Amino acid sequence: MVGTPCRNKLLSALSALSAIEWQRLHRAIEPVFMPLGHIVYEPNTQRGHVYFPTTSIISLSYVLTDGRSAEFAVVGNDGFVGVSVLMGGGTMASRAIVQSEGWAYRLTSRLLHAELMHGVATQQLLLRYAQALITQIAQTAVCNRRHSIEQRICRRLLLSLDRGNADEVTLTHGTLANLLGVWRDGVTKAARELQRSGVIHYHRGHITVINRAALEAHCCECYGVVKRESDRLQERSADVARLPGYRVANLLLRGVH
């Protein structure tokens, strides 16, 4: 089911920080179903919309000229897809594809750009999310270079759990190998060991996490780095609403709008 827009953490935070900005966005966003495998963005194409997932999970990856690809970030109900609109670049040399089907809310890039010119809370929230996303991208690069396939699988599963709505992740061994940029045999061997240890249960493309604490114990430090930074920035966004300068700016916006 689509759920309310506030199932997305950014939209939920905005609704709490600024009623005026939230009302403007709420009138403009629309729900859209995101089927498994749907390509949201192709590399170097204009972003006509941005997407705020509620129950879907979207993978950001770079595609090589030979067709191979590797994931560098994952977006779910923690954020939005279309950061290039926020940064003013218009396009990015990456692909966005749905890895877990579900729902999202979309907004035209034009309207978001206009809101960024006026909305204090919207701008602060989205910039802080962009910082969290940069942390995730950087940590993924380090993790892919320095840590084992098993640790990387654990990190990827935990990222999906945090951005989804269940203890189950829909990923085949082939898809997971493609996301991590490794051979499928390595993923199969690592997943078999995790299942033997009672951490996960795998059956026909469905991975169920049985013991999350054990999954975190098998993971490398990279997941913790990303989660702590994301949590810190979310807390920082809440603190901004209590600052005198923010309250004054919000009052000015009320006068203007």
C-alpha positions in Angstrom: 0.0 0.0 0.0 1.1 3.5 -0.7 0.9 4.8 2.9 1.1 8.4 3.8 3.9 10.7 2.6 5.2 10.9 6.2 6.4 7.3 5.9 9.3 9.0 4.2 11.5 10.4 6.9 12.4 13.6 5.1 8.8 14.4 4.4 7.8 13.5 7.9 10.5 15.8 9.3 9.4 18.7 7.0 5.8 18.3 8.2 7.0 18.7 11.8 9.4 21.7 11.1 7.3 23.9 8.8 3.6 23.7 8.3 3.7 26.2 5.5 6.4 24.5 3.5 4.8 21.1 4.1 1.5 22.4 2.8 3.1 23.6 -0.4 4.9 20.3 -1.1 1.9 18.2 0.0 -0.3 19.9 -2.6 2.3 19.1 -5.3 3.5 15.6 -4.6 1.8 12.5 -6.0 2.1 8.8 -5.2 3.6 6.5 -7.8 4.2 2.8 -7.8 7.8 1.7 -8.3 7.9 -1.8 -9.8 10.9 -4.1 -9.3 13.6 -3.4 -12.0 12.1 -0.1 -13.1 14.8 2.4 -14.2 14.1 5.7 -12.5 17.0 7.5 -14.1 19.4 6.7 -16.9 22.9 8.2 -16.8 23.3 11.7 -18.0 19.6 12.4 -18.5 17.6 15.3 -17.2 15.7 14.7 -13.9 12.1 15.7 -14.6 11.0 14.5 -11.1 12.5 13.7 -7.7 11.3 10.7 -5.7 10.7 10.3 -2.0 10.4 6.5 -1.4 8.0 5.3 1.3 8.0 1.5 0.8 10.3 1.1 -2.2 14.1 0.9 -2.2 16.2 2.4 -5.1 19.7 1.5 -6.0 22.2 4.1 -7.4 24.9 2.5 -9.5 27.5 3.4 -12.1 27.4 1.5 -15.4 30.6 0.7 -17.3 30.9 0.8 -21.1 30.9 -3.0 -21.1 27.5 -3.2 -19.4 28.8 -4.2 -15.9 27.7 -2.0 -13.0 28.3 -1.6 -9.3 26.1 0.1 -6.6 27.4 3.0 -4.7 24.4 4.0 -2.7 20.9 2.8 -1.7 17.9 5.1 -1.0 14.7 4.2 0.8 12.4 5.9 3.2 15.4 7.8 4.6 15.7 10.2 1.7 15.0 11.1 -1.9 16.3 10.3 -5.4 17.4 13.2 -7.5 20.1 15.0 -5.5 21.5 16.5 -8.7 18.4 18.8 -8.7 19.4 20.0 -5.3 23.0 20.6 -6.3 22.1 22.4 -9.5 23.9 20.0 -11.8 20.8 18.7 -13.6 22.2 15.3 -14.5 24.4 12.6 -13.0 26.5 9.9 -14.6 24.7 7.1 -12.8 21.6 4.9 -13.0 18.8 4.7 -10.5 16.9 1.4 -10.5 14.2 0.0 -8.2 15.6 -3.0 -6.2 12.7 -3.5 -3.9 9.3 -2.6 -5.4 6.8 -0.4 -3.5 5.6 3.1 -3.5 7.1 6.6 -3.6 5.9 10.2 -3.8 7.2 12.3 -6.7 7.6 16.0 -7.2 8.6 17.8 -10.4 12.2 19.0 -10.3 10.9 22.5 -11.3 8.7 22.8 -8.2 11.5 21.5 -5.9 13.9 24.0 -7.3 11.4 26.8 -6.7 10.9 25.6 -3.1 14.6 25.5 -2.4 14.7 29.2 -3.2 12.1 30.0 -0.5 11.8 27.1 2.0 14.3 27.3 4.8 13.3 23.9 6.3 13.2 22.2 2.9 16.6 23.4 2.0 18.2 22.5 5.4 16.7 19.0 5.4 17.7 18.1 1.8 21.2 19.5 2.2 21.7 17.4 5.3 20.4 14.4 3.5 22.9 15.1 0.7 25.7 15.1 3.2 24.5 11.7 4.6 24.4 10.3 1.1 27.9 11.5 0.4 29.0 9.7 3.5 27.3 6.5 2.3 29.0 6.8 -1.1 32.4 7.4 0.3 32.1 4.5 2.8 30.8 2.1 0.1 34.0 2.9 -1.9 36.2 2.0 1.1 34.2 -1.1 1.9 34.3 -2.5 -1.6 38.1 -2.1 -1.6 39.0 -3.3 1.9 36.3 -5.7 3.3 35.3 -9.3 2.6 32.3 -10.3 0.5 30.5 -11.5 3.6 31.0 -8.2 5.4 29.8 -6.3 2.3 26.7 -8.5 2.1 25.9 -7.8 5.7 26.3 -4.1 5.2 24.0 -4.1 2.1 21.3 -6.1 4.0 21.4 -3.7 7.0 21.1 -0.7 4.7 18.0 -2.3 3.1 16.5 -3.2 6.5 16.9 0.4 7.7 15.3 1.8 4.6 12.5 -0.8 4.2 9.6 -2.0 6.2 10.3 -5.7 7.0 13.0 -8.2 8.0 13.0 -9.6 4.5 15.0 -8.4 1.5 14.2 -9.5 -2.1 17.6 -10.1 -3.8 18.8 -13.0 -5.8 22.5 -14.0 -5.6 23.0 -12.7 -9.1 21.5 -9.3 -8.3 23.5 -9.0 -5.1 26.7 -10.0 -6.9 26.0 -7.3 -9.5 25.3 -4.6 -6.9 28.5 -5.4 -5.0 30.6 -5.8 -8.2 31.7 -9.4 -7.3 31.4 -12.9 -8.7 28.1 -14.7 -8.0 30.0 -17.8 -6.6 31.5 -15.6 -3.9 28.0 -14.3 -2.9 26.6 -17.8 -2.8 29.4 -19.1 -0.6 29.1 -16.1 1.8 25.3 -16.4 2.0 25.5 -20.1 2.7 27.8 -19.4 5.6 25.5 -16.7 7.0 22.6 -19.1 6.7 24.5 -21.9 8.4 25.3 -19.6 11.3 21.6 -18.8 11.8 22.0 -15.1 10.8 19.8 -15.2 7.7 17.4 -17.6 5.8 17.6 -17.6 2.0 15.0 -19.1 -0.3 14.4 -18.3 -4.0 15.5 -14.7 -4.0 14.1 -13.9 -0.6 16.6 -13.2 2.3 15.0 -13.1 5.7 17.1 -11.7 8.6 16.7 -14.1 11.5 19.2 -12.5 13.9 19.9 -8.8 13.3 22.4 -8.5 16.2 24.4 -11.3 14.7 24.2 -9.7 11.2 25.6 -6.5 12.7 28.4 -8.5 14.4 29.3 -10.1 11.1 29.4 -6.7 9.4 32.3 -4.4 9.0 32.6 -0.9 10.5 31.2 0.8 7.4 27.5 0.3 8.3 28.0 1.9 11.7 29.8 4.9 10.2 26.9 5.5 7.7 24.2 5.0 10.3 25.8 7.3 12.9 26.2 10.1 10.4 22.7 9.7 9.1 21.3 9.7 12.7 23.4 12.7 13.6 22.2 14.8 10.7 18.6 13.9 11.4 19.0 15.0 15.0 20.7 18.2 13.7 17.7 19.0 11.5 15.4 18.7 14.5 17.7 21.0 16.5 17.6 23.7 13.7 13.9 24.2 14.3 14.6 25.3 17.8 17.2 28.0 16.8 16.0 31.6 17.1 17.3 32.4 13.6 15.3 29.6 12.1 12.1 30.8 13.9 12.6 34.3 12.6 13.1 33.1 9.1 10.0 31.0 9.3 8.0 34.0 10.6 9.3 36.0 7.6 8.2 33.2 5.3 4.7 33.3 6.9 4.6 37.1 6.1 5.7 36.6 2.5 3.4 33.6 1.7 
